[in-house]
Amino acid sequence: MVEQSTETRQQSTATYPMGRAVVVLPTYDERDNIEAVTEAVLKQQAQIANFELHVLISDGHSQDGTMDIAQRMADENPRVHFIDVNKRGIGAGIFVGFTHAINEVDADVIIEMDSDFQHNPHDIPIMLEQIAAGYDVVVGSRFLTGSHNNMPFFRKILSYGANAVLRIALGLKGVTEITTSFRAIRKEAFLKLDESEVPWWEEKSFIAVPVFLVRMLSKDVKATEVPMTMHPRIKGYSKMIYWRYIRDVLWFSFKDRLGLT
């Protein structure tokens, strides 16, 4: 993995007044997508004036060659970084990836994004515009006017249901999207969150994604949402186990309502 010296970091961000934004891509067996999505993310730099854009591939010890591709890209491009989390689950990929982005890549803003093209890299500049406007957390939402949800009917129903359950059970207002993993967060906001406050980091059911946002919103952060585009996966395979995710959403909502989380 290629890391920059402090001097190089200062020089490279001299023309970016708000510092460095690192897109964290949690991966597991994504060899068919990882190179193309990394390139698509970095191409957004042309639309971003305030931040220097980097990518961190946070891999769960893939068995399909994803790590080899990620390491090669990191060796070739100083704006690409790679870590082997050595743990399965999107939660571990997010938390370890965010921590590494802040401590080792000097991230000022961390962007959480799927690595399978379900999220559109073209939405990144819009999210960073809101960070530059003063928000701590910017959530990409499928439920705002101007959003485009191209997912299959079953996935739409699952998204609406999970969001409704969480928002009602937790009394959340002003946030339409809880379950997406497309968000931009200032490092100061993330550092308010202790690892112990999200005890589902290593669950494989994706429950860490909504829990992470719920806990973040409880930290007196300034948050907003922007419309996003959601596409179905074209290559690779989904790691979500739907029945487990539904079970964990209901269980978390029940326990949190009783103050047991």
Helices and strands as residue ranges (DSSP letters): H 6-12, E 20-27, H 34-42, G 43-47, E 52-59, H 66-76, E 80-84, H 90-104, E 109-112, G 121-123, H 124-132, E 137-141, E 148-149, H 153-170, E 183-186, H 187-190, G 195-197, H 208-217, E 223-227, E 229-230, H 242-257
